[in-house]
């Protein structure tokens, strides 16, 4: 029967929850130490303890505590400069922390629970080492509350305030090491009545309680700060407490799997009853295994250990029966043996295996007098451990005959559970004499606003959309959001920064945890006041995370992120409007667009160019962007080298080199994505797709440069030499382009000559625009129209970069051109490119301002499309790329100028555009010689 087939009502499923939640207070519950978690290596001292159970006020010893002492363990504790003698149990505790009590009273109101008139502190015996005292201090603050779930009401039994236990750091043979940083943090425990009747209701109740706790804004967030315990039983089974459920997503699986376990155990008990099963006495069977090949057993025997076995009459086939996914009755026996120090249990339902032979199994059965319907379980360890472990196996096998035992179990990540200890009883509680009782006054504590109510209010009062309102209301920095908005910060700016921006920075491996509330509040205030442009907030937060000792204002000065204030902008706008009053009077609203562009120019002129973020940014730009383009340079020089050597330069050669440039560039550009495979991080599919598309685009850039240069040069040479018909260039058929004297400093390139390269350049730009715009739409970019427009603007910059190739084309095809002329000309074009890059940046920023003003497009959408921003460091790095490529073009020119004028080999020669070999190899030098003679004559 599968879990889905269970009728939970018919089975009589009853479940309850115990939710443990750490409070986000400044001090611990019984001392003034901070609630700050530390790294173990920060410990300043250590000490050890041995713990023993004590009798309660009823004179009884708790069964769970008694079992803990059956294994003699040493407990080591790590102490810090943020812990004190209270945690070490060397100083009496102080009074209950007021902040923790006030937060608990807020939670009581949300649970509709009745607060006790007088709260007494109790001691709860815990001897697993997680408390240095041997007990946990706890107090019942309220009870008799209720919450609603879709499946009905769930009553709240009690609300406890208690101290958190020490954090387990490591386990060793001698005992366990704990860290005292967590010990004493205030913790609330919310226990429900057994009103839960389905796994789905258990999850719904836990989600509801979690929402109520987060509504206070005073609880800690993150892994380990909240734990759910679940009590589960079915009518014919027993109450089982499952400890340590870390995730809400696991609760329904935990409950369903426990129901299955109890159903299977009841079926096993019924089968054992039919077989009249029984459990024998332990027998020493060490002699059977003295020569065994089983590594575990042989290791124990050779080390002076003992093998203990027990006959399980009537258990054959049932010890190996699965009772939870991948867990069997034999696993239950093994769990009990492990609690007493053994490594585990072997049983005959799984033997022969693990090096145990068939003959040894037969000898084992004979040694304990087991028949065909019997099973045998055995333990191999040192004598004391083996004796304790086999007794634990005997006890668990006997309870299997009876049915389902009451016990405490530990939750596993796969939704199953394992035995932890016996179910504790009332004997573990007795009064605390060192802390006086408190008399809480719930009237002094206002009732918190529910998260659902906050979302509605944020939408109504702050104009946030439902998604953003829900994110910020449920965010751990929600109190900070309300604080900065109350101080006057724009709600949309604050909400977006505290949710989306911090998430993006975290994905970029920025140490967001270093950012304090003061950092964030001050940074948001600077941006909202206009002292820092919005696009500078990302850099400001990165700087603060890298050096938390800085204040926000110091980081602004360090990074050069300052902008103009709102007053200065207003004054500038007023001045522009005043100077153009006549235009406004004449054209009315028609003057608006022109004035807006002027205002945008004034504003941009007031913003100094943002300096490069850091030397690391420049290094990244050079090593990635420029290294990619050097592949094209190397390929160009390879073509030149083949030309000098007289080898054939055909389409296959150029195509292979272009493919190599593209694949090499793709490997360089995609290399940062490798870290996602080595160390996976939560990156969305759209982000990953965008990164891959951008890598393809950037790899296509140098491949396009290479192809454009080689193909353009080959085409121009062929046309100048008259190889492709009788096209007329500048009115002269088959003659070189008139470029002026070779000794000139600048090439006098005519417009018709430049026009010959327009087709190649236009095609390259079109490819760039297509990839850019297509990728933006493919990844589902918000405001895709803006994204495509941004791609078009970026293409202008790309076009400028390709346009400089015209100089290289002409330099490669013209005879008699001086090297000095080519170098100076390319340098001038590079300068023009730099100015063009700045112009493109200003145009992008101006369009951003215009889009906001003319179309009422939200500013976040404009910024998402990268409008309205000064060119980033990568924009400046692009200029370096152009220079790098031009250096390669000049190098190729120098190689080709020294090339002997000859053809060798066969195939289509890209230098001539015709099949080489035969007559084609001898006609070319004659025509080139004629051309050179004509050129020399013209110079004379």
N, C-alpha and C positions, 0 to 999 in steps of 0.2 A: 504494500500500500504506500503510495506517495504522500508527501505532506499535503498536496492539494486535495487529496481524497478525504482528509480528516474532517469529521463533523465536530467542530470544537465545542458546540453546545452539548452534543451527545456525550462527548468525552468528559464534560464538566471542567473545561479549562478555566482556571482562576489565576490571574497574574497581578502583580503590583510592582511599582517602581520605587527606587531610591535614587534620587538625583543628587550628586555631589558637585557643587559649583564653588570655585575659588572666588573670593571677593577682591575687588581691586582697591584695596585700602592703602594708605601710606605706611601704616605700621602693622605688625603682627598682632595676634589676638591677645597675648598675655605679656608683651614686652614692646619696647619702642623700636625694635629693629625693622629695617625696611623690608618690604615684600619683594625683594629683588633676587632673581635667580642668578646663580654664578656657575662658572665652569669649574670642574673638579681640580684643574691645575692651579686655580686661584687660592686653594686652601692654604691657610697659614699654620694650621696645627691639626693633629689627629689624636684620637683616644679610642679605647676599646671598652666594651661592656659585655657582661653575661647577664641574661634576663631570666627570671623565674616567676611562675604564676603565684598569686596570693589569693587567699580566701576572700570572698565578698562579705558584706555585712550579715549575710545569712549563714556564713560559715561554710560555704560551698566553693569548690574550684571549678571553673568553667571547663567543659570537656574539650573545646577547641584549643584553649590555652594549654591544657594538660598535654595534648598531642604535640604541640609545638616543642615542648621540653623533652620529648623522647629522643631528639637529636641534639647533641651538645654542640652549640655553635657560638663562635665568637663574632661580635658585631663591632665593626670599625666605623668611626664617624669622622667626616671632614668638616672642620670648622673654618669660618672666614672672618674677615674684619667687619663683615656686616651681620654677624651673629653674636650672641652674647651667652652668658652663663645660664640663662633661663632655658635655652635650647639644650644645653649640656646637662640639665638637671642638677646644677650646682648652685642655683639661686632660686628662691621662691618666685612664683609667677606674680605679675602685677594684676591690677583690676582689668575687667573686660574692656576692650577697646571700644570707645564711644562710636567711632565711625562705623565699625563693623556691626554694632548693635543697631544703629540707625538704618543701615542698609537692609538688615534682616527684617526690621519692622516694615520697611517699604515693600519687601517681598511678601510679607504676611498680608498686607492690604491687597496686593494683586491676587493672592490666592484666596481672598475672602476668608482668612483664617482668624480665629479668636486668639488674641495675645494673652499670655499668662500674666496674672497680677504680680507674681514673684518668680523669678527665674533662678534656679539653683544649678550650680556647676557640678557635674558628675564625672567620675573616672570610669572609663571603659577599658577593661584589661586587654592589652595588645602586646604579645611577647614575641612577635616575629622580627623585632629589631627596628621597626619603622618609627618607634618612639623611644627616646632614651630613658624615659621614666618607667616604661613597661605598661603604660596606659595612655589613653587619649582623653583629653578634657573635652566634654560636650555638655550642651544644655538645651532643653526643650523650651523654645521661645513661644511657639504658637501651634495650634492644631484645629481640627474640625473645619477645614476649608473645602473648597471644591473647584474644579475646572470643567470646562465643557469640551467634548470631542464630538466629531461627526457621528460616532457610535453611541453617544450618551455621556452622562455625567460620570466623572471619576472623583471620588472624595479624597481629600488630603487628610492623612492621619496625623502627621506631625511635621513641624518645621524646626530643625535643630541648627544651632550655631556651634561649631566645633573647630578645633585646630587641625590643620592639614598635617599629614605624616611626613617623615623624612623621605627623600627621594633615593631609591635604590640605584646605586652606581654600577656595582659589579658583584659577582658571586665568586667565591674561591672555595678550595677544599676545606679551609678552616672555618669559613663563615661567610658573612655578607658585609659589603661596604656601603654605607649610606652617606648622603650629603645633607647637611643641616640647613641649607639655604631655604628649602621649602617648608621645613618643619615650623609650625606655628602660624602659617598664613591662614587668615580667617576663611572658613569654609561653611557653607550652608548645606544641609542635607534635607531634602524634601521627600517624605515617604507617603505613598498613596495607600488607600485601602485596597483590598483585593477585588476591585470592581472591573478589572480589565478582562475581557472574555475572548479576544482574538489577537493574533499577532499584529494586525493592522491597527487596532485600537491602542496597543502598547506603544507603537511608534507615534501615533497621533498625539497621545498624552505626553510623551517625551518632548515632541516638537512644541506643544503648547506651553509646557513648563519652561522650555528653553527660551521661547519668545518672551515670556513674562520676566524671566531673569534678565535678559538683555535690555528690556525696556527700562530698567533702572539706570543703565549706563554706568553701573558701579561693579561690574563683574569682569574678571579677567577673560581674555580671549586666546584662542590658540590650542594646539594639541596638548592634552594633559591637564587643562584647566577645568574640564568638566568630565565627569565619569557617571555612567548609568549602571546601577545594579538592578537586576530583574529577579523577582520571586515568581516561580512558576510551579504549578501543580495541576494534575488532573484528578478526577474523582477517585479513581482506584490507585493513584500513585502517591506521591509524597511531596511536601514543600521543599523546593530546591532554590537556593539563593545563588544567582550567577553574578560574579563580581567583575568589574572593570570593562564594561562595554564602552569603547572609546567613541564610536561613531553612531549617530542616529540612524544611519542607513543600515546598521547591522541588527537593530533591535528586533525587527519582525523576523529576521532569519534565526536569531538566537532563540526566540520563543518557539518558533516552528520546529527547530531542531531538537529542543528540549522535550517538546510534546512527543516527537517521534522516538526519542531515547526512552522516555518513560513507557510508551506503548510497547516498544520492543522488549524492554526489561520485564514487563508484565507477561508478554508472550513467552519469554524465556522461563520465567518463574512457573508458569502453567505447565510448560513442557517438563521442567525439572520435577514438578509435583507428580506428573504422570509416570515419570521414571523412578520415583522414590529416591531422588538424589540425596547425596550426603557428602560431607567433606571430612577427609581423614586427618591424621596427625602428621606433622612434618617428619621427614626421614632424611638422614644424611646419606646422600648418594655420591659422595665425592669419588669413591673408588670406581664408579662406572666411567668416569670421565678423565681419569689420570692420563690417558694417551690420546685424548680427543684432538681432532683437528680444528675444533671451534676456537677461534682466537680469543673470544670473550671469556669462555669457560676455562680454557687452558691457562690464560693469563691469571685468572683468580686462583686456580689450583696451584700453579707454580709459585705464586706469591704467598703461599701459606693460607689461602682462603678455603672456603667450604662451599659445597653445592648442596642446597637444601631443596627437597621436593615434597609435594603433597598430592595425594590421590583425590581427584574430584569425581566421585562416583556418579555416573549418569550424565556427566557433562560433555561427553564426546560429541563433537560437531557444533556445540553451542558456544564454546569459548571463542571460536573464530567467527561467530555470527556478527554481522554489521548492525550496530544500533544507532549510529550517526554516520554521516558521510566520512568514509575512510577511517572509522573508529569502531572497534569491536569490544565484546565483553572482555577479551584478553587485554585490550588497551586499558580498560578500567582496573583490572588487576595490577597491571604495570604501573598505573598512576599511584596506586596505594603503596607499592613497593618503592617507588622513587621518592615518596614523601619521607621514607626512612633511610634514604641515602643510597639505595641500590640503583644500578644502571637500568634495570628493567626486568622483565620476566620472559622466559621461554615457556611454551606449552605445546602439547602434542598435536593440537589441531593445525599447527604450522610446521611441525617436524615430520620427517628429516629435512633440515635446511640449516643455513648459517654454519656449515661445517660439521653438524651433528649427523651421524650416519644412521641408517636403518637398524643396524645391529645395536648401536647405542640406545636407540629408542626402545627396542625390544628388551634390552637389559634394564633400562630405566623402569619400564612397566613391571618387569619381574621384581625389581627392588621394592616397589611400593604396592605390589600385589594388585595392579590395575587390570581390569578386564577389557573386552572389546568396546563396551559402551562407556568406559571411563576415560577421562582426560587426566593428564598430569601437568602440573605447573612447577617450574623450578627456578631458583635464584642462585647465582654464583657471585660471591663477594667475600670480603673479609668475614671472619666468624660472627662478630657481633652484628654487623650490618645484615648478613644473610639471615640470622635468626630473627631480627626485628622485621625484615622485609617479608619473610615467608609467613610470619604470624599475621601481618597486615593482609597478605593474600588470602589466608584462611578466613579472616573476618569478612573480607569483601565477598568471597565465594559463598559464605553462609548467608549473607544478606541477599545475594542473588536468588537464593531459594525462596526467601521471604517476599521479594518483590523489589520495590524502589526504595532505596535508603534516603533519609533526609540528610542533606549535606550542603556544603558551600563549594561551588565550582568556579573555575576561572574561564573567562571568555577568550576564545582564540580569534585571530583575524579572519579565519575561513568560516566563521559562524558556528563552529562547534565549541564544546566546553570540555574541561578536564577537571578531575578531582583536585580540590584545594585543601579542605579541612572539614571537620564535622560542623554542623550547623550550631552557631553559638546560642546560648540561652541567657536567662536573666541573671545568672550567677556571675556574669562578667562586669556588672555595674555596682558601684558603691560611691558614696558622696565624696566630693573634693573638699578638703578642709582648709586649703591655703587661699582660696578665692571666695570672697563674700558674695552672697546672692545679690541680684540687681532687681530693681522694680521699674520695668520699662513703661514709658508713657507714649503710646502710639499716636496720641493727639498732637504731639510735637513734630510728627513726620508727615509731610504732605504725600498724598497718593500719587505715584508716578503715572506718567502718560504712557499708554500702551504703544508699541511700535506701529500697530495698524492705525492708531489715531495720529501718530506723528506723521506717517506717510500722507494721510489726508490733509493734515495742517500744512505740510511742506508744499504740497501741490496748490493749496488754496492761498496761502499767505506769501509764498516765495516764488510761485510760478514755475516750480520744477515739474518736469514730466514724471509720470508714474514710475518709470524705471529708475531714473536717477534719484527720485525721492525715496524709493524703497531701498536702494543701495546705501545711501548715506544714513538713513534711519537705522539700518541694521549693521552699520559699520562700527567698529570699536572706537573710532574717533568721532562718533556722533556728538558727545558732549563738547568737543572742540569746535565742531561745526556750529553748534548753537552759540557758543561763546564768541566766535569771530563774526558771525552774522549779527549778533546783538551789538558788536562793536562797530558795525557799519560796512563790513565786507560784502561784496556782491554775492548773493546766495548761490548763483550758478557757478561762479568762479570757485567758491569755497567747496561746493559739493563735488564738482568735477575734479578738483585738485586732490581732495582727500580720498576719492575712490579711483577714478580712471588713471590720473597722473601717477599716483603712488604705485598703482598696480603695474603700469608700464615700466616705471623705473625699477621695480622689483624684478620684472622679467629681464631687464637689461643688466641684472646682477649688481645694481646699485644698493648700497647698504642702507636701505630705507629704515631699518631698525635704529640707526643712529640719529634719526630726525626726532627731536623732542617736540612736544606741543608748542613750546615757545618758538622753536625754529619755524614751524609751519605757520603759526599765528602771525609772527613778524613778517615772514615772506609774503603771505597773503595781503597783509596791510600795505606793504611797499608797492605791490602790484596794483592793488585797488586805489591807492593814492596817486598812481601814475608815476612814481619814482622809478619803477622798473617796468619795462614793457611786458605784456603778457607772454610774448614768445621767449622772454628771458627767464621765466619762472622755472622752466625745466633745468636750465643751467645753474640757476641759483640753488635749487634743491640738491643737485648733484654735488655742488661745491660744499654745501653744508653737510651732506652725508659723508663726503670724503674727509672733512675736517670739522667734527662736531664742536670743537672748541671755539669756532668762529660764531659771531652773531650774524644775523641776516644782513645787517647793514655792512659789516666788515666783509662778508662774502661778496656783496654787490661791488664794493670798491676793489676787492682783489680781482674779480672777474671782469671789471669794466662794464657792468650791466646797467648802469644808470641811464635814465632817459629824461625827457622833459616832463615837468609837472603839468597838471591840468590847467592851472592858472596861466602858464605860459602859452599853452595851446589856445586857450580861449582868447588871450590877448592877440595872438597871431591871427586867428580867424576874424576877430573884430576888426583888426587893421586891414585885412584883405577886403572884407566887405565894405569898409568905409572908403577905401581907395577906389572901389569899383561901384560906388553908389549910382553913378550915372548909368552904367551898364545894366544894373538891376532895374532901374527905373524904366529904361527903354525896352528891355527884353523880358522883364518879369521872370517867370519860372524858367524861361529858356536860358537864362544866364546861369542857372544852377549848376549844370554839368561842368561848364568851364571854370566856375569858381571852385567847384569841388576838387577838380584836378589841381588847381592852383593851391588850394588849402592842403591837399595831400602832399604836394611838392614842398610846401613850407614845413609841414610836419616832418617829412622825411629828411629834409635838410637839417632839421634840428636834432636828428638822431645821429650821433657819431657812429661810424662803422664799428661794429662789435669786433673786438680783437679775437684772434684765434683762441679757442677754448684752452688749449694747452699744447705743449710740444708733442704730447702723445697723439693728439688729433692730427697734427701735421704729419707725424710719422706714419700714422695709419693711412692717411690720404696718399702719401708718397709710395709707401710700400705696396698698397693694394692697387690704387688707380694707376700710378705711373708704371709699376711693375707690369701691369697688364698691357699697357701701351708699348713697353719695351719689347714685348713679343712681336709686335708689328714692325718695330725698328729692326730687330734681328732678322725677320723674314725679308724685309726690304734689302738689307745688306746681303742676304743670301742670294737674292735675285741678282744684285749687282755683281756679286762674286762669280756667279755662273756666267754673266755677260762678259766679264773680264777674261774668264778662262776659255771663252769661246764655246761653252756648252749650250745646248738647246734650252731655251726658256719657253716652254709651251703651256697650254691651258692646264694640263695635268699637274705640272710643277707648281703653278700659281694656286690651283685649287687645293692641292695637298698642303701647301704652306698656309693658305687661308684657314683651312680646317684645323690645322695645328694651332694657329693663333687663337681661333675661337675656343677650342677645347682647353687649351692652356689657360686662357682668360677665364673660362667658366670654372676651372678648378681653383684658381686664385680667388675669384669673387665668391664662390660658394663655400670656401674653406671655413668661414665662421659658423656655417650650419653644422659642421661636424660635431661641435660641442653638444648639439641637441641629441646626438646618438650616444656620445660618450657619457654625458650627464644630462639626461632628459629634463626639460623644464616645461611648465605649462604654457606652451605657445599654441595659439589657435590655428586652425587649418588655413584660415584666410591670411594670417600673418606669414605662415610658412610658404604658402603659395606666392604671396607677394614677394617674399625674399628670393624665391627661386626665379620668378619672372624678372626681377631686377638684375639678378646675376646673369641671366641670359642676355638681357639688354646690354649690360656693361661689357660682356664678352663679345657681343656683336659689334661694339664700337670700334675696337682696334682691328678686327677682321675687316670691317667696312673701310677703314682708313687704308689698310693695306691694299685691298682690292681696287679702291678708287684710284690710288696713286699708280699702281702698276698698269691697270687697264687704261686709265686716262693717258698715261705716258705713252703706252704702246699705240693707242689709237691716234694720238697727236703725231707721233713719229711717222706712222704709216700714211696719214693724210698729207703731212708735209712732204713726204717722199713720193707722193702720187701713187702709192701702192693700191689704193682702193677706188680708182676711177679718176674722174676729171673734176672733182669738187674744187671750187675756187675759194681760196682763203685770202682775204684782203685784196682781191682782184688779181692776184698773181698765182698762177697754177704751178704747183710743185716747187715753190720757193720758200725759204725760211721766213718766219715772221720778222718784220722789221722791229727790232727792239732797241735800236740806238747803239751808241758806241760801247764796246766791251769794257772800256776803262771807266764807264760811268759808275756812280755810286748806287744808282737806283735803276731798276729795270723799267723801261718805258713800255709797259704791256698794253696793247691796244684792246679795245672792247671786243672786237670780233674774236680775238684769241681767247679772251676770258669766257666768251659765250660758249666756246667748245667744251668747257668743263661744267657748264650749268646742269646738263642732263645727269652727269654722274653725281654731282653734289646734291641735286634735288632728290634723286633716288635714295641716297644715303639718309637725307633728312626725313624722307617719307617713311623709311623703315624704322627710324628712331621714334618718330611720332606714333607710328602704328603699334609698336611694341609697348610704348609708354601708355598710350590711351587704352589699348586693349587690355593691358594688365590691370589698370585702374578699374575698368568696368568688370573684368573677370573676377576680381576679388570682392565685388559687391561694395565698392567704396560708396560711403554716404555722399549724397549730393554729387552724383556721377557727372552731371553737367559741369560743375566746378572742377572736378578732377580732370576731365578732358580739356577744359580750358587751360588748366595748369600745365597739362602736357604740351599744349600748343605753345604756351609761353616758353617753357623749357626748350622746346624745339628751336626757338630763335637762337638761343645760346648754342645749341648743337650745330645749327646751320652756320653760325659764325666760325665755329671750329672747323667745319668742313670747307668753308670758303677759302681758308688760308692754303688749302691744297692747290689752288689755282696757280700760286707762285711756284710750288714744287713741280707741277705738271710742266709749266713752261720751261723751268730751269732744266728739266730732264730731256727736253726735246730740241732745244735750241743750241746750235753750234756756236762757238765763239763767245759764249757768255762768261764773264769773269766770275770767279768764286766770290770775290768781294761784293759784287753787285747782288748776287743771290742771298748772301748772308745778311746784308743790310736790308734788303727788301723783306726777307722773312721776319727780321727783327721789327721792322715798322708794322708789318701786318700783325705781329704778335701784340704789339702795343695797342693797335686798333682793336684786337680781340679783347684785351683787358678792359678797355673802355666800353666795348660792347657788352661784356659781362656785367659791368656795373649798371649799364643802361637797362639790361634785361632785369636785374634785381629791382631797380627802381620802378620799372614798368609793372612787375609782379606785385610789388607793395602798393603801387598806385591803384591797380585793378582791385586789390583787396579792399582798400578804402572805398572805392567807387561802388563795389558790390554791396557793401554794408549800407552805404548811403542811398543808393538808387533803387535797390531791390529789396531792402529790409531783410537780407539774408543773415541768419544768426552768425555772429562772429566766430563761434567755435567751428562752424562748418567752413567758413572762409579759411581759418587757420589750419583745419584738417587738410585742405587742398593746397596748403603751403603758400597761399597768397598773404600779402600784408606783412611779410617778413624781410628783413635785410638778408642779403646773400649769406649763406652759411659757410663755414670753413671749407666744405667740400666744393662750393662754387669757385672759391679762389684756387683750390687745388686743381680744378679743371683747366685753369689757365696754364698751370705748370705742365699738365698733360700735353697741351697743344705745343708748348715749347719743346717738350721731350720728343714728340713726334717730328717736329720740324728739324730737330737735330739729326734724326735718322734720315730725313729726306735730304738734308744737305750732305750727309755722309754718303748716301747713295749717288747723289749728283757727282761728288768727288770721285767715287769709284768709276762711274760711267765716263767721266771726262778722260780718265786714263786708259779706257778700254781700247784695245786694237780694233779696228773696223773690219771685222770678219764674221763669217757665219760658219758654224760647223754643225754636224749632226743632222737629224731628220725630224720631221714633225712640224706642226704649226708654230712658227716663231713669233712670239708676242712682240718682239722688237720691230718686226716688219708686218705682222698680221698675215703673212703668206706662208706656204709650205716651204721650208728651208731645204737646202740640197739642190742639186742640178743647177739650172741657170740662175735660180733665185739667189744663190750664194755668191755669184760673181757680179750680178747686175747692181746689187745694193751699194758696194763701195764706189762704183762709177757714178751713180746718181748722187751719193752723198758728197763725192768729190766735186761734182758739178755744183751742188748746192753751196759747198763751202767756198768755191771760187766765186760764185755769184755774190755771196755774202761779203767776201773780201773786196770785190769790185765795188759793191755798194758803199762799204766803209770808206774806200778811197774817195 
